[in-house]
Structure formats: structure tokens, C-alpha cells
Amino acid sequence: MTAPDRPIDRERLTAALEHANLPSLVAVLYQLTGERRWLADPFRPTRSRGMDDNDLGGFSPEVRAELRAAAVEAVTAWADGAPVAVPAPTGEALGEILSVAVGEPVPPEHAAMAAQDMGFAPAPTRVAPPNTLRVIVIGAGVSGMLAAIKLAEAGIAHVVLEKNDDVGGTWLENSYPGAGVDTPSHLYSYSFAPRAWSTHFGKRDEVWAYLRDVADHHGLRERIRFGTEVVSATYDPGAQEWTVRTADGTSLTADAVISGTGQLNRPKVPPIPGLERFRGPLFHTACWPADLDVTGKRVAVVGTGASAMQIVPAVAADVERLTVFQRSPQWIAPNDVYFAGITEGAQYLLDHVPFYRLWYRSRIAWNTNDKVHPALQRDDAWEHPERSVNALNDAHRRVFTRYLEAELGGRPDLAAKSLPDYPPFGKRMLLDNGWFAALRRENVDLVTEAVAEITETGVRGAGGTECAVDVVVLATGFETHKILYPVEVRGRSGRRLDEVWGPEDARAHLGITTTDFPNLFLTCGPGTVLGHGGSYITTAECQVRYIVDLLVTMVERGIGAVECRPEVEAEYVRRHDEAHERMIWTHPGMDNWYRNAAGRVVSALPWRIVDYWRMTREADLADFRTEPARHRGVPAGHGRRAGSGRIPTRGG
């Protein structure tokens, strides 16, 4: 990291350091000075409680002052040209610093992943030789945009087909009140595209703006066809190409297809009797009407998952009455910065102090990613399986229960309704964004009944509760098990993908590639949702790196088709399912959207993120049946309707 063009403002730096995350600052001090005292007591921070930032690190006021004063001198010296003592730690050295920064031992295998994410070790970047390979990317959300960026860097021609009129995917579509991320903003970002976030947990408008900015910076719009919905994709084994058809009748061909449709793409509307009879506005959260004003209205929210948890606190103060229908309660974790904005001082440190942003992000990654994975493993000898899966999981239960009881103190009725009877993390963990405070309001009712019927003027619960309402909001989730739904995808044999998988039993090697569908690659595929926490963008970067690596290899070796070997896919699926049998989501009696009706976990990743990162570092050609290219050398891309299907060459 090079020194800035102009000297650091000592006065401003001194003031900004009052807003520092001190554990991150400890790591910075060691890198700048090389003095090992910064890795020893009294400068070793305490372990974070749960997922909080632990800004003060458990340090005494005296130690805080010493750290800040030392940072002023070290950063100023660096700005004046002093060399960095430890510019790019890797391996054991990086693992030691990371363990100190997070206040607990970090398994050594995490060092390689952290080194690459922080830029201390070069990320593998492969560029294909001049080629005529053609790729169609379906979707311009987080994954589709990432695929387009990396394909362009690799020199591979592509076009992105997006059904909406702008980039952003789920962040464009979901504009309901309170919508935002429940992953820290600095982690819910591409590793190569940091942002000056205004809050620790970005709201929808800022996340969408971030994705639009990334698209503009990388010139993606010229390679995206907006308002173009894909309806089918068919593989021709003789031509070694895919034909993709869109809703407007356009037909395009390409050598490979990358799906970036995600799993939170198509709203799931349960078959509740009477949906069509309701006289007022009734809609899924992903279809919130832009002109709807709920002020002074009686509103019913069906469901208590992630979307409902954001909507309810956002509208509770405005509506006349809010009735929430809950089938089962959710475990809710506190977070000390959920509502906090990022101060000007904190942003100054992120922008001007060397390595500070990297360590801040790496600490967040550890606290919200693999740290919790051991708590999700089922211990057959554990004596309380009715409430938790192991001793560590039980400790989480005690912490979350105490928090719930404190937030709902004096309301034993609400506490009884809100306390889950299943182990923590058995469903997607949620962060408290004002949910408990909203439930305490006099105009909010929590009804612990499934919805049995929608009437012309209201909602009736399965237990007989009836309420008259003006608006019904369906917070009922998405068709997460129907990968690529509703696109009709036909492979080598002519069979449809949904026929091969069944209606809700998707499976694929690494969640990316599946037998009988050559040159088809999935992002956010089966078994890759992060149930144990973390940022999906991390997973997307793993998947796109793997896909692009394989495509470059195809170009280099003149390969026309790659198809996952059935025995490779079967072995991966076996290990995937076997791992899940030891995890919380298959705990007896557990009901969550990760599992299908037969009880198999279809959506969630059983591995640690570092394990999946290692699995996807590069594609092993031995995992695939390959065919030499038979038609490569023809013009890169052609259309079959008024020339509208041309794909640009060399990444655009």
C-alpha cells in the first residue's frame, strides 16, 4: 500500500481515531511497525459477543489511549514515506494476526482465504487467448453482474439477459418498507468494489444504488439486454450450443449459459382459500405497490420471516392496526450497530488508514461466517436435543432467550408467543431491527395461527381468530427449491431440468454443474445458500471464479463441451447429504425453507465457507466428460430474428 499524495492531517486523524474499531487498529499497528508487542497483552482484544463489532475491544481507557496515540504516530510516519514493516502477511503470520484481531483462535486454513480477500496473496486471474466462445448470462442481479465482470476480464464474449429494466435483481424488485440487508454492509459488497456505506446494515435503496454504481463503473449496461425475460434454454449436442428463447420471441445461441437468477427470485404465494376475494390491496412483499400508503389503515401481515421482520417495525407507527399471523416464531439476535450510521470519523479511517478497511472487513467476515458453524453440528450424546443440538448451541439459546425476555419484559404473553421451541439457527437467524419493540405497541397484535382463509374484508386464522383489514401483505417467501423456475431447460437427452430433479429436489456438483446439461453453470444453485451466516456475495465470487476458470480451460484446450460426470455429481451429493444429516437443519421436527417436503436439505450449504472456497478455487477437468470443439471459429454469436441475437466478441 503506497503512501498518500499529501500528508495525513494529524488533527483530523486524532479525532477520527475516537471512532476506531480498536481490534482492527491493533492489526494495523503491527503491520505498520512490525512490533510484536501489539500482538501481546495488554493489546490483545477480547472476543466479540455474538456478531457485534466489539469496537472497544475490552480495553481499559488507558490502553485505548495508548493504541490511538501509537496509531497517530505510525500512520503519520507511513504517510511521510516510512516503509510498511509487514506489507503482505500470509500463512501462519496472517493467521496469528487474525486470531489476535478477533480475540479467539481462527483455524489455520482460513489464512489462505483471508490473504486473497485482503489482497495479500494474488487472486488467480486467468485470461483466455483470442477466442470465439460465446456465453449467455441469465439475470443481472448480484451473481449475473459478477459473472459479466469476470467474463470481460477473462476476454470471453457474453451477453446478459435481464427481465427487469435495470440491474439489481432482488434489490430492484423488493422495495417494501424497511427492506435491507441483514449482513453487514462492508461484507455485503464485492471484494473488489468497496463502498463508503452510510450505515452498518444497508437499506434497500443504498444496496441497489451500490449495484447500479458497480454496473456503471464496469460498463455492464452495454452488455445487458433489459426487459428480456428468458423462457427456455435448449442444448443441441450436435452443435455443442445452447439456444435461449425469450418472451418476446427472440432466439439466441451460445456455447455456454450461466444462470444468475438466484433463489429469492419468484414469490411463493401459498394456496390460501379466498385470495381472489379480498376487496382491498393484497400482494406479496416482493410486489409492494409503489403508490400504496398504509397510513391509518388496518394491515395484516402473513408470516414472520425476514421480510415480515423488516416490514412490521417500519409501518407499525403509521397504521391504525397491524395484525401479524405467525405459524412459528423466529430466533432473533441482537446487534449493537444495527441502527447506527457510520460516522464521518469512522469513514475517514476506512478511507485513509492503511489496511484498516481490510481488517475491519475481515473481522466482520469471521464474526458472521464460519465462527458459528460448530454450533450447528448435532451431538448425539447431548442430553437436551429437544431444545438444542450441542452445548455450544445451547449457550446461544440462553443468550437469545435472555435478550428476548429483556426486550419483552412485563409482557409474558408476548414472550410465550415469541420464544421458539426449536434449536437456535434451526431456521434462518434474524437480527432485531425493532421487531420486539413493534410487538409491544398497543396497535399491534401477534396471532399465533396459520391463515386459514382470506375473506372479502379480512383474514381468518386456523384457530378461529378473525380480523377485518384494509390491506393484506403476504410475507410468505420465495420458490427457493425451484432453481431456474419458471425457465424450461432441456439438456443433452432432451429431458427438462425440473423432470431430472423433480419438483423440489435440485442437486448439482458444487451447486454449479449437473449431469446431462453440458456447459450450463449455476450460481446460487442447490445447496449453496448460507444458512450459518455470512454474505452470499462471498459464495457468488467462489462460484464465478470456478465457472470462468473452466471456461478459460475450454478455450485453451479447444474443448466444445464439458459435462459433469455422473459419479462425481453423485459423490458430491452423497457427501452433501451426509454432512446435513449431522447438522441442525435435519434435527427431528425441524421445519424450515432449506428442506423440501421429503426432509432433504436442498438450499443450505453444509460446509464452512472456507471449505467451499477451497473446493471452488479451480475447476478439475477430470470431473467432466469433455468433447473437442466442433464448430469454434464461426462468428461470435448470431441471432435468429432480425439480427437481434448478436453476442459481442472479447467481452464486449
ZALOVEX-758882 format. One record per residue (C-alpha): x, y, z; residue in one letter. Coordinates in steps of 0.1 Angstrom, whole numbers, padded with zeros to 4 digits, always signed. Example, Ala and Ser with C-alpha at 12.3 -4.5 7.8 and 13.67 -1.06 7.14 Angstrom:
2
+0123-0045+0078a;+0137-0011+0071s;
END
This chain:
652
+0000+0000+0000m;+0015+0033-0011t;+0016+0065+0009a;-0009+0092+0001p;+0000+0121-0022d;-0004+0146+0006r;+0004+0144+0043p;-0021+0130+0068i;-0040+0156+0088d;-0029+0147+0123r;-0056+0166+0140e;-0083+0150+0119r;-0067+0116+0123l;-0066+0120+0160t;-0103+0129+0161a;-0112+0101+0138a;-0095+0075+0160l;-0121+0081+0186e;-0144+0062+0163h;-0119+0034+0156a;-0126-0003+0158n;-0097-0009+0182l;-0092-0046+0174p;-0087-0037+0137s;-0063-0009+0148l;-0042-0035+0166v;-0036-0054+0134a;-0028-0022+0115v;-0003-0012+0141l;+0015-0045+0138y;+0016-0043+0100q;+0029-0007+0100l;+0056-0012+0127t;+0064-0049+0129g;+0065-0046+0167e;+0053-0078+0182r;+0042-0061+0214r;+0010-0052+0196w;+0001-0089+0193l;+0005-0095+0231a;-0012-0084+0263d;-0024-0058+0271p;-0032-0052+0234f;-0050-0084+0227r;-0087-0076+0224p;-0114-0097+0239t;-0136-0120+0219r;-0167-0104+0203s;-0200-0111+0219r;-0220-0128+0191g;-0218-0108+0160m;-0212-0074+0175d;-0183-0051+0163d;-0166-0050+0197n;-0152-0016+0189d;-0136-0010+0222l;-0120-0045+0223g;-0125-0049+0260g;-0095-0025+0266f;-0091-0002+0296s;-0093+0036+0289p;-0055+0037+0293e;-0049+0010+0267v;-0073+0027+0243r;-0055+0059+0246a;-0021+0042+0240e;-0034+0025+0209l;-0048+0056+0194r;-0017+0077+0202a;+0005+0050+0187a;-0017+0049+0156a;-0013+0086+0150v;+0025+0082+0150e;+0025+0051+0129a;+0001+0063+0103v;+0018+0097+0101t;+0051+0081+0096a;+0037+0059+0068w;+0022+0090+0051a;+0057+0106+0053d;+0072+0077+0035g;+0082+0052+0062a;+0081+0016+0047p;+0054-0008+0059v;+0071-0034+0082a;+0047-0063+0073v;+0031-0053+0040p;+0016-0087+0030a;+0013-0113+0057p;+0002-0148+0046t;+0001-0183+0061g;+0008-0186+0098e;+0018-0150+0102a;-0016-0138+0088l;-0034-0165+0109g;-0018-0152+0141e;-0028-0116+0134i;-0063-0126+0125l;-0067-0146+0157s;-0055-0116+0177v;-0078-0092+0159a;-0109-0114+0165v;-0100-0123+0201g;-0101-0161+0196e;-0082-0188+0177p;-0090-0189+0140v;-0084-0223+0122p;-0052-0221+0102p;-0069-0230+0069e;-0087-0196+0070h;-0054-0178+0064a;-0053-0186+0026a;-0088-0173+0020m;-0082-0142+0041a;-0050-0134+0023a;-0067-0135-0010q;-0097-0115+0001d;-0074-0088+0017m;-0051-0087-0014g;-0020-0100+0005f;-0019-0130-0019a;-0026-0126-0056p;-0060-0138-0067a;-0058-0162-0097p;-0066-0142-0128t;-0068-0162-0160r;-0073-0146-0194v;-0083-0167-0223a;-0063-0165-0256p;-0082-0149-0285p;-0114-0169-0289n;-0149-0170-0302t;-0165-0186-0272l;-0200-0172-0266r;-0218-0171-0232v;-0253-0161-0222i;-0258-0149-0186v;-0294-0151-0173i;-0301-0123-0148g;-0284-0090-0139a;-0285-0093-0101g;-0256-0098-0078v;-0244-0130-0095s;-0251-0121-0131g;-0233-0088-0128m;-0204-0105-0112l;-0203-0131-0140a;-0203-0103-0166a;-0174-0085-0149i;-0152-0116-0146k;-0161-0128-0181l;-0150-0095-0195a;-0117-0096-0175e;-0111-0131-0190a;-0118-0119-0225g;-0149-0141-0231i;-0178-0127-0252a;-0211-0126-0234h;-0245-0110-0232v;-0267-0107-0201v;-0304-0112-0204l;-0324-0094-0177e;-0362-0095-0173k;-0363-0061-0155n;-0354-0027-0167d;-0324-0022-0146d;-0297-0041-0127v;-0301-0053-0091g;-0323-0084-0092g;-0339-0088-0058t;-0327-0054-0047w;-0346-0038-0076l;-0377-0058-0070e;-0380-0057-0033n;-0389-0022-0023s;-0412-0028+0007y;-0408-0006+0038p;-0378-0014+0058g;-0361-0036+0032a;-0324-0040+0036g;-0296-0065+0043v;-0291-0085+0075d;-0254-0089+0066t;-0231-0061+0075p;-0227-0037+0046s;-0189-0039+0043h;-0193-0077+0038l;-0223-0075+0016y;-0200-0060-0011s;-0179-0074-0039y;-0143-0079-0026s;-0130-0057-0054f;-0156-0029-0050a;-0157-0013-0016p;-0182+0015-0008r;-0185+0043+0017a;-0216+0029+0033w;-0238+0052+0053s;-0250+0025+0077t;-0236-0007+0091h;-0266-0026+0076f;-0275-0012+0042g;-0311-0004+0034k;-0325-0014+0001r;-0321+0019-0017d;-0284+0021-0009e;-0277-0015-0018v;-0295-0010-0051w;-0275+0022-0057a;-0243+0003-0050y;-0251-0024-0076l;-0260+0003-0101r;-0227+0021-0094d;-0208-0011-0099v;-0226-0017-0132a;-0217+0017-0144d;-0181+0015-0133h;-0176-0017-0152h;-0196-0007-0183g;-0220-0035-0178l;-0251-0019-0193r;-0238-0021-0229e;-0237-0059-0224r;-0271-0063-0208i;-0304-0066-0226r;-0330-0052-0203f;-0367-0061-0204g;-0357-0095-0218t;-0372-0125-0199e;-0358-0159-0207v;-0385-0186-0212v;-0364-0216-0223s;-0329-0229-0229a;-0323-0260-0250t;-0290-0278-0256y;-0281-0291-0290d;-0254-0318-0285p;-0246-0319-0322g;-0239-0282-0324a;-0225-0281-0289q;-0245-0250-0282e;-0275-0237-0262w;-0305-0220-0278t;-0321-0195-0254v;-0355-0181-0262r;-0370-0150-0247t;-0406-0139-0240a;-0406-0115-0270d;-0398-0143-0294g;-0361-0137-0298t;-0338-0167-0301s;-0301-0166-0293l;-0274-0192-0294t;-0243-0195-0272a;-0217-0221-0263d;-0224-0218-0226a;-0251-0205-0203v;-0246-0191-0168i;-0277-0188-0146s;-0277-0158-0123g;-0314-0160-0114t;-0308-0166-0077g;-0332-0183-0053q;-0351-0153-0040l;-0364-0146-0074n;-0400-0158-0078r;-0425-0150-0050p;-0441-0180-0033k;-0478-0175-0027v;-0495-0203-0007p;-0528-0216-0018p;-0548-0198+0009i;-0586-0201+0002p;-0601-0167-0007g;-0571-0149-0020l;-0590-0137-0050e;-0620-0125-0030r;-0603-0098-0009f;-0616-0064-0018r;-0585-0044-0009g;-0548-0045-0018p;-0534-0080-0014l;-0498-0087-0025f;-0466-0104-0019h;-0438-0084-0002t;-0418-0085-0035a;-0446-0068-0052c;-0453-0039-0028w;-0473-0012-0047p;-0452+0019-0052a;-0482+0041-0046d;-0495+0024-0015l;-0499+0045+0016d;-0507+0024+0047v;-0511+0054+0070t;-0542+0050+0091g;-0551+0016+0076k;-0557-0018+0091r;-0530-0041+0079v;-0525-0079+0081a;-0490-0094+0076v;-0490-0131+0069v;-0457-0146+0080g;-0429-0137+0104t;-0398-0144+0084g;-0371-0120+0073a;-0393-0097+0051s;-0420-0095+0078a;-0394-0087+0104m;-0384-0057+0083q;-0418-0045+0073i;-0435-0046+0107v;-0413-0022+0126p;-0412+0001+0095a;-0450+0006+0094v;-0462-0001+0129a;-0462+0035+0139a;-0482+0046+0109d;-0510+0021+0106v;-0542+0021+0126e;-0539-0016+0135r;-0513-0042+0125l;-0521-0079+0128t;-0493-0104+0124v;-0501-0140+0117f;-0473-0163+0129q;-0471-0200+0122r;-0439-0204+0142s;-0416-0178+0160p;-0381-0170+0149q;-0348-0168+0168w;-0337-0132+0169i;-0302-0120+0177a;-0292-0085+0190p;-0266-0064+0172n;-0250-0033+0187d;-0247-0013+0155v;-0278-0024+0135y;-0294+0010+0137f;-0262+0030+0137a;-0249+0051+0109g;-0212+0051+0100i;-0197+0082+0114t;-0176+0107+0095e;-0146+0097+0117g;-0151+0060+0111a;-0153+0066+0073q;-0121+0087+0074y;-0103+0057+0089l;-0117+0034+0063l;-0105+0057+0035d;-0072+0069+0048h;-0056+0045+0073v;-0036+0018+0055p;-0050-0018+0059f;-0078-0006+0083y;-0106-0013+0058r;-0092-0048+0052l;-0090-0057+0088w;-0124-0042+0096y;-0140-0063+0068r;-0120-0095+0078s;-0132-0092+0114r;-0168-0089+0102i;-0163-0119+0080a;-0151-0141+0108w;-0178-0130+0133n;-0207-0136+0108t;-0193-0165+0088n;-0177-0198+0099d;-0174-0188+0136k;-0209-0202+0143v;-0205-0234+0122h;-0196-0257+0152p;-0228-0247+0170a;-0248-0263+0141l;-0234-0298+0144q;-0256-0324+0161r;-0241-0341+0191d;-0258-0375+0196d;-0247-0376+0232a;-0262-0342+0240w;-0288-0346+0267e;-0312-0319+0257h;-0320-0325+0220p;-0355-0311+0224e;-0341-0276+0228r;-0306-0275+0212s;-0281-0297+0192v;-0250-0294+0213n;-0236-0275+0243a;-0225-0245+0223l;-0259-0243+0206n;-0275-0244+0240d;-0253-0214+0251a;-0266-0195+0221h;-0301-0204+0231r;-0296-0190+0266r;-0282-0157+0252v;-0310-0152+0227f;-0336-0162+0253t;-0323-0137+0278r;-0324-0110+0251y;-0360-0118+0242l;-0371-0118+0278e;-0354-0084+0284a;-0370-0069+0253e;-0404-0082+0262l;-0402-0077+0299g;-0436-0072+0315g;-0453-0089+0286r;-0453-0126+0294p;-0480-0132+0268d;-0457-0119+0240l;-0427-0137+0254a;-0446-0170+0254a;-0457-0164+0218k;-0422-0153+0206s;-0400-0180+0222l;-0391-0207+0196p;-0394-0244+0207d;-0366-0255+0183y;-0328-0250+0184p;-0312-0217+0175p;-0302-0214+0139f;-0327-0242+0130g;-0343-0216+0108k;-0327-0185+0092r;-0314-0163+0121m;-0328-0128+0121l;-0314-0096+0136l;-0336-0074+0158d;-0344-0043+0138n;-0371-0031+0162g;-0393-0063+0160w;-0397-0067+0197f;-0404-0030+0202a;-0430-0031+0175a;-0448-0061+0191l;-0451-0042+0223r;-0471-0014+0206r;-0508-0012+0215e;-0519-0012+0179n;-0500-0044+0171v;-0514-0079+0176d;-0494-0111+0172l;-0517-0140+0163v;-0500-0175+0166t;-0521-0191+0140e;-0516-0200+0104a;-0540-0183+0080v;-0570-0205+0071a;-0589-0182+0048e;-0590-0147+0033i;-0624-0132+0032t;-0637-0103+0013e;-0629-0079+0041t;-0603-0096+0063g;-0583-0127+0074v;-0593-0157+0094r;-0568-0178+0113g;-0567-0215+0117a;-0576-0212+0154g;-0607-0191+0146g;-0593-0156+0150t;-0609-0132+0126e;-0598-0096+0119c;-0611-0070+0094a;-0583-0054+0075v;-0578-0030+0046d;-0545-0044+0033v;-0531-0079+0033v;-0493-0084+0029v;-0481-0119+0021l;-0446-0123+0036a;-0445-0159+0025t;-0411-0163+0009g;-0399-0174-0025f;-0398-0206-0046e;-0364-0214-0033t;-0364-0251-0043h;-0373-0245-0079k;-0339-0235-0093i;-0342-0215-0127l;-0380-0216-0123y;-0400-0209-0145p;-0375-0212-0173v;-0378-0245-0192e;-0343-0260-0195v;-0336-0291-0217r;-0303-0309-0217g;-0284-0334-0239r;-0311-0361-0235s;-0339-0337-0242g;-0353-0340-0207r;-0363-0309-0187r;-0342-0300-0157l;-0372-0300-0135d;-0380-0335-0146e;-0345-0347-0138v;-0346-0331-0104w;-0382-0335-0095g;-0403-0305-0084p;-0382-0296-0054e;-0351-0318-0052d;-0324-0300-0071a;-0289-0313-0069r;-0256-0304-0086a;-0219-0308-0082h;-0207-0279-0060l;-0242-0265-0066g;-0228-0253-0100i;-0230-0281-0127t;-0251-0311-0133t;-0250-0342-0154t;-0269-0342-0188d;-0266-0304-0190f;-0233-0296-0207p;-0219-0261-0205n;-0247-0250-0181l;-0235-0234-0149f;-0255-0222-0119l;-0248-0195-0094t;-0268-0197-0061c;-0275-0233-0071g;-0288-0261-0049p;-0271-0264-0015g;-0252-0231-0016t;-0274-0208+0005v;-0255-0196+0036l;-0277-0209+0064g;-0250-0204+0090h;-0244-0167+0082g;-0222-0146+0061g;-0225-0128+0028s;-0239-0145-0003y;-0216-0123-0024i;-0187-0144-0010t;-0203-0175-0023t;-0210-0159-0056a;-0174-0150-0060e;-0164-0186-0054c;-0188-0199-0080q;-0180-0173-0107v;-0143-0179-0102r;-0148-0216-0107y;-0170-0212-0138i;-0147-0187-0155v;-0117-0209-0147d;-0134-0238-0165l;-0144-0216-0195l;-0108-0204-0199v;-0096-0240-0198t;-0122-0249-0225m;-0107-0221-0248v;-0071-0231-0241e;-0077-0268-0249r;-0102-0264-0277g;-0130-0281-0257i;-0165-0278-0271g;-0185-0293-0242a;-0179-0301-0206v;-0205-0323-0187e;-0202-0332-0151c;-0195-0370-0147r;-0225-0387-0130p;-0203-0404-0105e;-0187-0370-0095v;-0221-0354-0090e;-0234-0385-0071a;-0204-0384-0048e;-0207-0347-0041y;-0245-0351-0034v;-0237-0380-0011r;-0212-0360+0009r;-0236-0330+0009h;-0265-0351+0023d;-0243-0369+0048e;-0230-0337+0061a;-0265-0323+0065h;-0276-0355+0085e;-0251-0343+0111r;-0264-0307+0112m;-0292-0288+0128i;-0315-0284+0097w;-0323-0321+0098t;-0330-0321+0135h;-0362-0341+0142p;-0392-0319+0140g;-0374-0291+0123m;-0394-0272+0096d;-0376-0246+0075n;-0374-0234+0039w;-0340-0251+0035y;-0357-0285+0034r;-0381-0300+0009n;-0412-0319+0017a;-0393-0352+0020a;-0370-0336+0046g;-0339-0333+0024r;-0319-0301+0027v;-0320-0286-0007v;-0309-0250-0002s;-0284-0246+0026a;-0246-0251+0024l;-0234-0278+0048p;-0198-0268+0046w;-0179-0239+0061r;-0173-0210+0037i;-0136-0217+0038v;-0143-0253+0027d;-0164-0242-0002y;-0138-0216-0011w;-0112-0243-0013r;-0135-0267-0033m;-0141-0240-0059t;-0106-0224-0063r;-0102-0240-0097e;-0121-0265-0118a;-0107-0300-0121d;-0112-0311-0157l;-0112-0347-0145a;-0146-0341-0130d;-0161-0337-0165f;-0167-0356-0197r;-0152-0334-0224t;-0156-0332-0262e;-0134-0313-0286p;-0149-0282-0301a;-0165-0289-0335r;-0177-0255-0345h;-0154-0230-0329r;-0142-0203-0353g;-0177-0192-0365v;-0186-0156-0359p;-0191-0150-0322a;-0229-0150-0317g;-0258-0148-0341h;-0294-0141-0338g;-0324-0157-0355r;-0347-0128-0355r;-0338-0095-0372a;-0302-0099-0361g;-0312-0093-0325s;-0292-0122-0311g;-0257-0110-0318r;-0233-0115-0289i;-0203-0092-0289p;-0168-0107-0290t;-0140-0105-0264r;-0162-0094-0235g;-0180-0066-0253g;
END
